[in-house]
Amino acid sequence: MRDPRWEVPAPLRRRIKNLAKLKLLERASRKRNVTVVWLREPAFASSGTELFAVDPFIADATFAELVADSQRLKKKLDLRPDRLWLCITGAITDRKNVPLVLEALRILAERVGRDQFGLLLFGPVRTTASDKAGWIAYADTHNLLIRIEDSLISNREMNAVMLASDISVMAYSTHSPNSTLGKAFALGVRIAVAGPPSVVGFAAKVGNGATSTLDARGLAEAILATVKFTPEVRFDAVSEAKFARSVLGIE
């Protein structure tokens, strides 16, 4: 469950709901037969006494197998090596703000050239058909390169496509950490993140790239800054086993 303290800023009604949820959880944690374990983001460092478990990275393969998968995906999707590929993966919903990312890509095209970047959407598109058509039309109008792989994907494929891309873009209208951020942390993938303060804070702790507020110009700057990063691979840092041991109180 999302920590109610993550949602900052929040409208009054949500703040009241979050406060009530927090008080109920604090009350439950004082019962002798109840243990509350808080879900935490990658790179979380505890500064208190709350029990926590870091959201795990689920690989479904060895790192070498995922690298091989990524090379096959590059060929299948025609991810031309003369471009830097920005990737949005998982379920493509309104919360991932594809139009904003496309606008950032247009700004980059005007600033550094139209032959520098490409955008890959990899996962089931959960918006309307007109939205998808609109993205393609916008890209055509501004001479931007876009690939859309609109299909259900496995967790292993999601890992592989992140390795196949150059930068994972997360322009999210959400407040909680997400599995994509954990994958980037474990796989050593560069990230460009735009969103509310909580999401930006989680990304800053991971340190694999740059962050901005949720606007196209800021995101474009973050993408340019992210190009310079060389993140390390931390494949076993947030494993399923570590998550299980934390939930069970073994560590």
C-alpha positions in Angstrom: 0.0 0.0 0.0 1.2 3.5 -0.7 2.6 5.4 2.3 0.1 8.3 2.9 3.0 10.6 3.5 4.2 10.4 -0.1 1.4 12.5 -1.6 2.8 16.0 -1.4 1.2 18.3 -2.4 -2.3 17.0 -2.1 -5.8 18.6 -2.1 -7.5 19.1 1.3 -9.8 16.1 0.8 -6.8 13.8 0.1 -4.8 15.2 2.9 -7.6 14.3 5.4 -7.9 10.8 3.9 -4.2 10.3 4.1 -4.0 11.5 7.7 -6.7 9.1 8.7 -4.9 6.2 7.0 -1.7 7.1 8.7 -3.3 7.3 12.1 -5.0 3.9 11.6 -1.7 2.3 10.6 0.1 3.8 13.6 -2.6 2.6 15.9 -2.4 -0.9 14.3 1.4 -1.0 14.8 0.9 -0.7 18.6 -1.1 -3.9 18.8 0.8 -6.9 20.1 -0.3 -9.2 17.4 0.3 -6.8 14.5 3.5 -5.8 12.7 3.4 -3.0 10.2 6.1 -3.1 7.5 6.4 0.0 5.3 7.0 -0.3 1.6 10.0 1.7 0.6 11.7 2.8 -2.6 15.1 1.8 -4.1 18.1 3.4 -2.4 16.0 4.1 0.8 18.1 4.7 3.9 16.4 4.3 7.2 16.7 7.1 9.7 14.1 5.9 12.2 12.7 2.8 13.9 9.9 1.9 11.4 10.2 -1.6 9.9 10.4 -1.5 6.1 10.9 -3.6 3.0 12.2 -2.2 -0.3 10.1 -2.8 -3.3 11.9 -5.7 -5.0 13.4 -6.0 -8.5 12.1 -9.2 -10.1 14.5 -10.2 -12.9 13.0 -13.5 -14.2 16.4 -14.1 -15.8 20.1 -13.7 -15.3 21.7 -10.3 -16.2 23.5 -11.9 -19.2 20.2 -13.4 -20.5 18.5 -10.0 -20.2 21.4 -8.3 -22.1 21.0 -11.0 -24.9 17.2 -10.3 -24.9 17.8 -6.6 -25.2 20.0 -7.1 -28.3 17.3 -9.2 -30.0 14.7 -6.5 -29.2 16.9 -3.8 -30.7 16.9 -5.7 -34.0 13.2 -6.5 -33.8 12.1 -3.0 -33.1 14.7 -1.4 -35.4 16.2 0.8 -32.7 18.8 2.4 -34.9 22.2 2.9 -33.2 22.6 6.4 -34.6 19.9 7.6 -32.1 19.5 7.9 -28.4 16.3 6.0 -27.6 14.0 7.3 -24.9 11.7 4.6 -23.6 8.3 4.6 -21.8 7.4 1.0 -20.8 4.8 -0.9 -18.8 1.1 -0.1 -19.2 0.9 3.2 -21.2 -1.7 5.2 -19.3 -2.7 8.9 -19.1 -0.6 9.1 -15.9 2.6 8.6 -18.0 1.9 11.8 -19.9 3.0 10.8 -23.4 2.0 14.2 -25.0 4.3 16.0 -22.5 7.2 13.6 -23.4 6.6 14.2 -27.1 6.7 18.0 -26.5 10.0 17.6 -24.7 11.3 15.6 -27.6 10.2 18.4 -30.0 12.1 20.9 -27.9 15.2 18.7 -28.0 14.9 18.3 -31.7 14.9 22.1 -32.2 17.8 22.5 -29.8 20.2 19.6 -30.8 18.7 18.3 -34.1 16.0 16.0 -35.2 18.3 13.1 -35.8 19.5 12.7 -32.2 16.6 11.0 -30.4 13.9 8.5 -30.9 11.0 7.6 -28.6 9.9 4.0 -27.9 6.5 3.2 -26.3 6.7 -0.5 -25.2 3.7 -2.0 -23.5 -0.1 -2.1 -23.7 -1.6 1.3 -24.6 -4.4 1.9 -22.0 -5.7 5.1 -23.5 -8.1 5.7 -26.4 -7.3 4.9 -30.0 -7.5 8.6 -30.8 -4.8 9.3 -28.3 -2.4 6.8 -30.0 -3.3 8.3 -33.4 -2.7 11.7 -32.0 0.8 10.8 -30.8 1.7 9.5 -34.2 0.3 12.5 -35.9 2.3 14.9 -33.6 5.5 12.9 -34.3 4.9 13.1 -38.0 4.1 16.8 -37.9 7.3 17.6 -36.1 9.5 15.0 -37.9 10.1 13.0 -34.7 11.0 9.3 -34.7 8.6 7.2 -32.6 8.1 3.4 -32.2 5.0 2.0 -30.6 4.8 -1.7 -29.5 1.2 -1.9 -28.3 1.0 -5.3 -26.8 1.0 -7.2 -23.5 4.5 -7.8 -22.3 6.1 -10.0 -19.7 8.2 -8.7 -16.8 11.3 -10.2 -18.4 10.5 -8.3 -21.7 10.1 -5.1 -19.7 13.5 -5.6 -18.2 15.0 -6.3 -21.6 13.5 -3.3 -23.3 14.9 -1.0 -20.5 18.4 -2.4 -21.3 17.7 -1.9 -25.0 16.9 1.8 -24.6 19.3 4.6 -23.7 17.2 6.5 -21.2 14.0 5.5 -19.4 11.7 8.5 -19.2 9.3 8.7 -16.3 7.0 11.8 -16.5 4.5 10.5 -14.0 1.4 12.0 -12.5 1.7 9.7 -9.4 3.2 10.1 -6.0 4.5 6.6 -5.2 7.7 4.9 -6.4 7.1 2.5 -9.3 8.6 -0.7 -10.6 10.3 1.0 -13.5 12.4 3.1 -11.1 13.4 -0.1 -9.3 14.3 -1.8 -12.6 16.5 1.2 -13.6 18.2 1.1 -10.2 19.0 -2.6 -10.5 19.9 -2.7 -14.2 22.0 0.4 -14.3 19.7 2.3 -16.7 19.7 6.0 -17.1 16.6 7.8 -16.1 15.0 11.2 -16.8 12.2 11.8 -14.3 9.5 14.5 -14.1 6.7 14.6 -11.5 5.6 15.7 -8.1 8.1 16.2 -5.3 7.9 12.6 -3.9 8.6 11.0 -7.3 11.5 13.5 -8.0 12.9 12.7 -4.5 12.8 8.9 -5.1 14.6 9.4 -8.4 17.2 11.7 -6.9 18.1 9.0 -4.3 18.6 6.4 -7.1 21.0 8.8 -8.8 20.8 7.3 -12.3 19.9 10.6 -14.1 18.3 14.0 -13.8 14.9 15.2 -12.6 12.5 18.1 -13.2 9.1 19.4 -12.5 6.2 18.0 -14.7 6.7 20.3 -17.7 8.1 19.7 -21.2 10.9 22.2 -21.1 12.1 21.0 -17.7 12.0 17.4 -18.9 13.9 18.3 -22.0 16.7 19.7 -19.8 16.6 16.6 -17.6 17.0 14.3 -20.7 20.0 16.3 -21.9 21.6 16.2 -18.4 20.9 12.4 -18.2 22.9 11.7 -21.3 26.1 12.3 -19.3 25.3 9.7 -16.6 26.9 6.2 -16.5 25.0 4.3 -13.8 26.3 1.2 -12.1 24.5 -2.2 -12.3 23.1 -3.3 -8.9 21.4 -6.5 -10.0 21.1 -8.1 -6.5 20.7 -4.9 -4.5 16.9 -5.1 -4.2 16.2 -8.8 -4.7 13.0 -10.7 -4.0 14.8 -12.6 -1.3 15.8 -9.4 0.5 12.2 -8.2 0.3 10.9 -11.5 1.7 13.4 -11.5 4.6 12.4 -7.9 5.5 8.7 -8.7 5.4 9.3 -11.8 7.6 11.5 -9.9 10.0 14.6 -11.9 9.3 16.6 -8.8 8.5 
